[in-house]
Amino acid sequence: MKTLYLMRHGKSAWDDPSLDDHDRPLAPRGRKAARLVGHELKDRGARIGLVLCSTARRAADTADRLLEVMDAPDIPVERERGLYLCGAGVLLERLRDAPDSVSSLMLVAHNPDLHDLARELTGSGEERHRAALAEKFPTGACAVILFEAARWADLDSGAGRLADFILPRKLS
């Protein structure tokens, strides 16, 4: 079985219009959301073996804050420019290349890519989570998707069960 955590970066700041989109930092609300979701995952006993993260500052800061709160400094984090606004298909191909020795991984990236990917992969799950996910994938949210697969390469459309959809606004 494989567990996938799809984490959208927290709310970003727009205070400095001279910054490139890639370089925008988290807003205070985004920093708070990352901490809340990190606490929630820790309380639920989440075991993440690898984090794949966009190099965008807001995504990297989200991953750093979340892992800090989870007290998980030894989880490997691979920061990849190719995960920045690349499309759901590229994200799926990257997931399929993940090492099979890792049973659970987190992908920290952006919309609309994450939303499209989550909807594509999810074929079952609790209706309230599926309805919330169908509506939107807000900043700071985390979808937890389970797969009856031994290899990441076997991820396929509709094969995942949406086990949870963690929304920071419901945690505060």
Phi, psi and omega in degrees: 000142178241141177242128180243126175254114176260112185245119174276138179306156177289169179305131182262160180270143178242021186295328185247098183294347180279347181284140172293151180306320181299333187261004182292133179275175175287145170279164177308320178297324178291321177295319179296317181299317180299319179294316180299314180293321176301315177298318181297315179295319178297315180298329180273000178074030180299136177240103183256126183267339183200143174242126171256126189223135171302149178279354177304138185304318182294326177287315179298317179295323177298311180299316181298313181294317181298313181291327177298315180293324179287353182057051185231062185289344184263005175287125179293139179238123176253113179265124186228124178300327182293352178267000182273111175045058188250347183101151183297325180298318179294318178299316180297317179297323178294318178299319180296339178270359181295150180292134182292344177292343178268120181271339178219138178219158178244136173246120178252114186208210195231163170265153009277356186304310182296318181298314179298316180296314181299316179294323180292318186281332187276119178245346180208176180137173181299133187301321181295324177291318180295322178293318179296318179293321179298325182290309180190164177238088187290163177302141178079358181278157180223120175264134178249115186239129180255142180232136173274068183221147177268339183233143177296330180298342182271003177300134183216160179306130176074002184278347184267152173251120178287103183279330181198156174222099187271120181249122183301327181295336179275349182263336186280000000 
